[in-house]
Amino acid sequence: MKVIIAGSYQTRFGELWERSLLSLLMEAGQGAMKDAGVQASEIDLVVVGNKLGGRISEQDHLGALMADKLRVKGRGIRVEAACASGGIAVHQAVQAIKTGEAETVLVLGGEKMTDKNNGVVGAALMGAASEEERRTGLSFVGLYALMARAYMEKFGARRRDLAKVAVKNHKQASLNPKAQFPREITEEMALKAIMVAEPLGLFDCSPISDGAAGLVVRGVKTKKAGKREVEILASEIATDSLGLNERESLLEIKATKEAAGRAYVSAGVGPEEIDIMEVHDCFTIAEILALEDLGFCKKGEGFKGIDKPVNLSGGLKACGHPVGATGVKQMVELTHHLRREAGERQADKADMGLAHNVGGTGGTAVVHILKGSI
């Protein structure tokens, strides 16, 4: 059984105060179904990835809500895995198809984060951290700052190396009309920005965002994928401890390495065959670690960059990070490139793509490998 992406859609990401979580998810769902050319009556299952609905929008029952509002004939469920909620939603859809529970699944990821102040949102996000980390007053920028400091001390990376990640992703977001920050920055701007948690400054951090994304995922038996259909070759997840103090090392995210290893085996490819990547750059150090943990660079060399396109959407850093939507948006972005429909930001070579979505500091990691049919 092949699993294909038949339709995809992303709302604009940003501070969308005039929008509700429901309206964003409705736009994403209707857009994905229209792109796939399917009716609501053809959907067997709706899977919604969301983390903060209950805390911010006062609505936890999003699976049933979206199945009802979109008038689909099938069931609806909500899944949560911190910032990897979107990636887990895609994984659940793939599993439902492979086990025969569904033939056509609508995957939604969405978040409405700007309706509360930063303190409330920050506290809600820390629900994905360990109890010990919450008790000490740590935030996720503080946790990733600890990882960044350990990495820089071990491998000699500098703040300027972190800044280069932000500059690259902002430049790529400048070509993305759906991005929260579609404008370029300079290294000096990044280096002179206010410090949030040493060594991470303002431009090293992804923003608080609103937005949603959707996919229509289908199973096919013998039919050859059409030109606008993208095959999901692998969908793998792995987990680790929530707290950094329980990890073997601060220099890697073990769950990413495990999920990636299984994904390469499942897809029958290696990292050298991947043409384009959307990786989880919640902070600039996270992109550097991801490039190493996914096998694109040797350990300690991720900050030197690679010669493959990474985060052409602008990544979480500049496209935005509505946490429940991110993992689905990554798949939407790759689908655009594999279809040759990415406009100005189209990758020159895009036959095989990889999406990497992380929850917390690595308590969950999801890796998908996609193949185009063009």
C-alpha positions as CSV (number, residue, x, y, z in Angstrom):
1,M,0.0,0.0,0.0
2,K,1.4,3.3,-1.1
3,V,0.6,6.4,1.0
4,I,0.4,9.7,-1.0
5,I,-0.2,13.3,-0.3
6,A,-3.1,14.3,-2.7
7,G,-3.7,17.8,-1.4
8,S,-2.0,20.4,0.7
9,Y,-2.6,23.9,2.1
10,Q,-1.1,26.4,4.5
11,T,-2.7,29.6,5.9
12,R,-0.7,32.7,6.4
13,F,1.4,32.5,9.6
14,G,1.7,35.5,12.0
15,E,0.0,37.5,14.6
16,L,-3.5,37.0,13.3
17,W,-5.6,38.6,16.0
18,E,-8.7,38.8,13.9
19,R,-8.7,35.0,13.4
20,S,-9.9,32.2,15.7
21,L,-8.3,28.7,15.9
22,L,-11.5,27.3,14.4
23,S,-11.4,29.6,11.4
24,L,-7.7,28.8,10.7
25,L,-8.3,25.1,10.9
26,M,-11.4,25.5,8.6
27,E,-9.4,27.4,6.0
28,A,-6.6,24.7,6.1
29,G,-9.0,21.8,5.8
30,Q,-11.1,23.3,3.1
31,G,-8.0,24.4,1.2
32,A,-6.4,20.9,1.4
33,M,-9.6,19.2,0.2
34,K,-10.0,21.6,-2.7
35,D,-6.3,21.1,-3.7
36,A,-6.9,17.3,-3.6
37,G,-10.1,17.5,-5.5
38,V,-12.0,15.5,-2.8
39,Q,-15.3,16.1,-1.1
40,A,-15.9,16.0,2.7
41,S,-17.9,12.9,2.1
42,E,-14.8,11.1,1.0
43,I,-12.8,11.7,4.2
44,D,-12.7,8.7,6.5
45,L,-10.8,10.3,9.3
46,V,-9.7,13.8,10.5
47,V,-6.6,14.0,12.6
48,V,-5.8,17.3,14.3
49,G,-2.4,18.1,15.7
50,N,-2.6,20.8,18.4
51,K,-0.9,21.5,21.7
52,L,-2.4,24.7,23.3
53,G,-6.1,24.7,22.3
54,G,-7.3,24.0,25.8
55,R,-5.0,26.5,27.5
56,I,-5.2,29.4,24.9
57,S,-8.5,28.9,23.0
58,E,-10.4,26.9,25.7
59,Q,-11.1,24.1,23.3
60,D,-9.6,20.6,23.6
61,H,-12.1,18.6,21.6
62,L,-10.8,19.6,18.2
63,G,-11.1,16.2,16.5
64,A,-14.8,15.9,16.8
65,L,-15.2,19.7,16.3
66,M,-13.4,19.7,13.0
67,A,-15.1,16.5,11.7
68,D,-18.5,18.2,12.5
69,K,-17.7,21.7,11.1
70,L,-16.2,20.3,7.9
71,R,-19.1,17.9,7.5
72,V,-16.9,14.9,6.9
73,K,-18.5,11.5,7.0
74,G,-15.7,9.9,9.1
75,R,-14.3,10.2,12.6
76,G,-12.2,13.0,14.1
77,I,-9.4,12.8,16.7
78,R,-6.9,15.2,18.2
79,V,-3.3,14.3,18.9
80,E,-0.7,16.1,21.0
81,A,3.1,15.8,21.2
82,A,4.2,19.3,22.2
83,C,5.7,21.1,19.1
84,A,5.8,17.7,17.3
85,S,2.0,17.5,17.4
86,G,1.7,18.2,13.6
87,G,4.2,15.6,12.7
88,I,2.5,13.0,15.0
89,A,-0.8,13.9,13.3
90,V,0.7,13.0,9.9
91,H,2.2,9.8,11.4
92,Q,-1.3,8.8,12.7
93,A,-2.8,9.3,9.3
94,V,-0.1,7.1,7.7
95,Q,-0.7,4.4,10.2
96,A,-4.5,4.5,9.8
97,I,-4.1,4.0,6.1
98,K,-1.5,1.2,6.3
99,T,-3.6,-0.7,8.8
100,G,-6.7,-0.4,6.7
101,E,-8.7,1.8,9.1
102,A,-9.0,4.6,6.6
103,E,-8.5,5.2,2.9
104,T,-8.5,9.0,2.9
105,V,-7.4,11.1,5.8
106,L,-7.5,14.8,6.4
107,V,-4.6,16.0,8.5
108,L,-4.8,19.3,10.2
109,G,-2.3,21.2,12.4
110,G,-3.1,24.5,14.0
111,E,-2.4,26.9,16.8
112,K,-3.7,30.2,18.0
113,M,-1.0,31.5,20.3
114,T,-1.2,35.4,20.3
115,D,-4.5,35.7,22.1
116,K,-2.7,35.5,25.5
117,N,0.3,37.4,26.8
118,N,3.8,36.0,26.5
119,G,3.9,34.9,30.1
120,V,0.8,32.8,29.7
121,V,2.0,31.3,26.4
122,G,5.5,30.6,27.8
123,A,4.0,28.8,30.8
124,A,1.7,26.8,28.6
125,L,4.6,25.8,26.3
126,M,6.6,24.6,29.3
127,G,4.0,22.0,29.9
128,A,6.2,20.0,27.4
129,A,9.2,20.2,29.7
130,S,10.1,18.1,32.8
131,E,8.7,18.9,36.2
132,E,12.2,19.7,37.5
133,E,12.8,22.2,34.6
134,R,9.5,23.9,35.4
135,R,10.3,24.1,39.1
136,T,13.6,25.9,38.4
137,G,11.9,28.5,36.3
138,L,13.5,27.5,33.1
139,S,12.0,28.3,29.7
140,F,12.6,26.6,26.4
141,V,15.0,29.4,25.2
142,G,16.9,28.8,28.4
143,L,17.1,25.0,27.8
144,Y,18.2,25.4,24.2
145,A,20.7,28.1,25.4
146,L,22.3,25.4,27.7
147,M,22.6,23.1,24.6
148,A,24.1,25.9,22.6
149,R,26.7,26.7,25.3
150,A,27.7,23.1,25.5
151,Y,28.0,22.9,21.7
152,M,30.0,26.0,21.4
153,E,32.4,25.1,24.1
154,K,32.9,21.6,22.6
155,F,33.2,22.5,18.9
156,G,34.3,26.1,18.8
157,A,31.2,27.6,17.2
158,R,30.6,31.3,17.7
159,R,27.5,33.4,18.0
160,R,28.2,34.6,14.4
161,D,27.7,31.0,13.3
162,L,24.3,30.9,15.0
163,A,23.4,34.2,13.4
164,K,24.1,32.8,9.9
165,V,21.3,30.3,10.4
166,A,18.9,33.2,11.2
167,V,20.1,35.3,8.2
168,K,19.7,32.3,5.8
169,N,16.2,31.5,7.0
170,H,15.0,35.1,6.9
171,K,16.3,35.4,3.4
172,Q,14.3,32.4,2.4
173,A,11.2,33.6,4.1
174,S,11.4,36.8,2.1
175,L,10.3,34.7,-0.9
176,N,7.4,33.1,1.0
177,P,4.1,35.1,1.0
178,K,2.7,32.9,3.9
179,A,5.7,33.7,6.2
180,Q,5.3,35.6,9.4
181,F,8.6,37.5,8.8
182,P,9.0,37.7,5.0
183,R,12.0,40.0,5.1
184,E,15.8,39.7,5.3
185,I,18.1,40.6,8.2
186,T,21.9,41.0,8.4
187,E,24.4,39.2,10.6
188,E,25.0,42.4,12.5
189,M,21.3,42.9,13.2
190,A,21.2,39.4,14.6
191,L,24.4,39.9,16.7
192,K,23.3,43.3,18.1
193,A,19.7,42.2,19.0
194,I,18.6,42.0,22.6
195,M,19.9,38.9,24.4
196,V,17.2,36.5,25.5
197,A,19.3,33.7,27.1
198,E,23.0,33.7,26.5
199,P,24.1,32.9,23.8
200,L,20.7,33.1,22.1
201,G,19.5,36.5,21.1
202,L,16.2,37.7,19.7
203,F,16.9,36.5,16.1
204,D,18.0,33.1,17.3
205,C,14.4,32.4,18.5
206,S,11.3,31.4,16.6
207,P,8.3,33.6,17.3
208,I,4.9,33.1,18.9
209,S,2.6,32.5,15.9
210,D,-0.9,31.8,14.7
211,G,-1.7,29.6,11.7
212,A,-2.8,26.2,10.4
213,A,-1.9,23.8,7.7
214,G,-3.6,20.8,6.1
215,L,-3.0,17.7,4.0
216,V,-5.2,15.1,2.3
217,V,-3.4,11.7,2.6
218,R,-4.6,8.7,0.7
219,G,-3.7,5.1,0.2
220,V,-3.2,3.6,-3.3
221,K,-2.6,0.0,-4.2
222,T,-1.5,-0.3,-7.8
223,K,-2.2,3.2,-9.2
224,K,0.9,5.1,-10.2
225,A,1.1,8.5,-8.5
226,G,0.0,11.4,-10.6
227,K,2.2,14.4,-11.2
228,R,0.7,16.4,-8.3
229,E,0.8,13.5,-5.9
230,V,3.7,13.0,-3.5
231,E,4.5,9.6,-1.9
232,I,5.3,9.3,1.8
233,L,8.1,6.7,1.8
234,A,8.7,6.8,5.6
235,S,7.0,8.0,8.7
236,E,8.9,7.3,11.9
237,I,8.8,8.6,15.5
238,A,11.1,8.3,18.5
239,T,11.0,9.5,22.1
240,D,13.5,10.4,24.8
241,S,13.4,11.9,28.3
242,L,11.7,15.2,28.7
243,G,14.4,16.7,30.9
244,L,17.9,17.6,29.7
245,N,19.4,16.5,33.0
246,E,18.4,12.9,32.1
247,R,20.1,12.9,28.7
248,E,23.4,11.2,27.9
249,S,24.6,14.3,26.0
250,L,23.6,17.9,25.4
251,L,25.3,17.8,22.0
252,E,22.7,15.8,20.1
253,I,19.0,14.9,20.1
254,K,18.9,11.2,20.4
255,A,15.2,10.9,19.3
256,T,16.1,12.6,16.0
257,K,18.9,10.1,15.4
258,E,16.7,7.1,16.1
259,A,13.7,8.3,14.1
260,A,16.0,9.3,11.1
261,G,17.8,6.0,11.2
262,R,14.5,4.1,11.0
263,A,13.1,6.4,8.3
264,Y,16.2,5.9,6.0
265,V,15.8,2.1,6.4
266,S,12.1,2.2,5.8
267,A,12.5,4.4,2.7
268,G,15.5,2.5,1.4
269,V,17.5,5.7,1.0
270,G,20.4,7.5,2.7
271,P,20.9,11.1,3.7
272,E,22.9,11.6,0.5
273,E,19.8,11.0,-1.5
274,I,17.7,13.7,0.1
275,D,17.5,16.9,-2.0
276,I,15.6,19.2,0.3
277,M,14.8,19.5,4.0
278,E,12.5,21.2,6.4
279,V,14.1,20.8,9.8
280,H,12.9,21.9,13.3
281,D,14.8,25.2,13.9
282,C,12.8,26.5,16.9
283,F,16.2,28.1,17.8
284,T,19.2,28.5,15.6
285,I,21.2,25.9,17.5
286,A,18.4,23.4,16.9
287,E,18.9,23.5,13.1
288,I,22.6,22.9,13.6
289,L,22.0,19.9,15.8
290,A,19.4,18.6,13.3
291,L,21.8,18.7,10.4
292,E,24.2,16.5,12.4
293,D,21.6,14.2,13.9
294,L,19.9,13.6,10.5
295,G,23.2,12.5,9.0
296,F,23.9,15.5,6.7
297,C,27.0,16.6,8.6
298,K,29.6,15.0,11.0
299,K,29.1,15.8,14.6
300,G,30.6,19.2,15.4
301,E,30.4,20.4,11.8
302,G,26.7,21.4,11.4
303,F,27.5,25.1,12.0
304,K,29.7,25.1,8.9
305,G,26.6,24.6,6.7
306,I,25.7,22.1,4.0
307,D,25.2,22.3,0.2
308,K,21.6,21.3,0.3
309,P,18.5,23.5,0.6
310,V,17.4,23.6,4.2
311,N,14.2,25.4,5.4
312,L,13.3,27.1,2.1
313,S,10.0,28.1,3.8
314,G,11.9,30.2,6.2
315,G,11.7,27.5,8.8
316,L,10.2,28.0,12.2
317,K,12.5,30.9,12.7
318,A,11.1,33.2,10.0
319,C,8.0,31.5,8.5
320,G,6.7,31.2,12.1
321,H,6.0,28.5,14.7
322,P,2.3,27.9,15.5
323,V,3.4,24.8,17.3
324,G,0.6,22.4,16.4
325,A,0.8,23.5,12.7
326,T,4.6,23.3,12.2
327,G,4.9,19.5,11.4
328,V,2.1,19.7,8.9
329,K,3.4,22.9,7.3
330,Q,6.8,21.3,6.8
331,M,5.1,18.6,4.7
332,V,3.1,21.2,2.8
333,E,6.3,23.1,1.9
334,L,8.0,19.9,0.7
335,T,5.0,19.0,-1.3
336,H,5.1,22.3,-3.1
337,H,8.8,21.7,-4.1
338,L,8.3,18.1,-5.1
339,R,5.4,19.2,-7.3
340,R,7.5,22.0,-8.7
341,E,5.0,24.5,-7.4
342,A,7.0,26.5,-5.0
343,G,7.4,29.7,-7.1
344,E,10.3,31.9,-6.4
345,R,11.7,29.7,-3.7
346,Q,11.6,26.5,-5.8
347,A,14.5,24.2,-5.2
348,D,16.6,23.5,-8.3
349,K,16.6,19.8,-7.6
350,A,13.7,18.4,-5.6
351,D,13.0,14.7,-6.1
352,M,13.3,13.5,-2.4
353,G,12.5,15.6,0.7
354,L,12.8,15.1,4.5
355,A,10.7,16.7,7.2
356,H,11.9,16.8,10.8
357,N,9.6,17.9,13.7
358,V,10.6,18.0,17.4
359,G,8.6,18.2,20.6
360,G,10.2,20.1,23.5
361,T,14.0,19.7,23.6
362,G,13.8,16.3,22.0
363,G,11.3,14.3,24.0
364,T,9.7,13.5,20.7
365,A,11.0,13.5,17.2
366,V,9.2,12.7,13.9
367,V,10.9,12.2,10.5
368,H,9.1,11.8,7.2
369,I,10.7,11.1,3.9
370,L,8.8,12.1,0.7
371,K,9.3,11.4,-3.0
372,G,7.9,13.3,-5.9
373,S,6.5,11.8,-9.0
374,I,7.8,14.3,-11.5
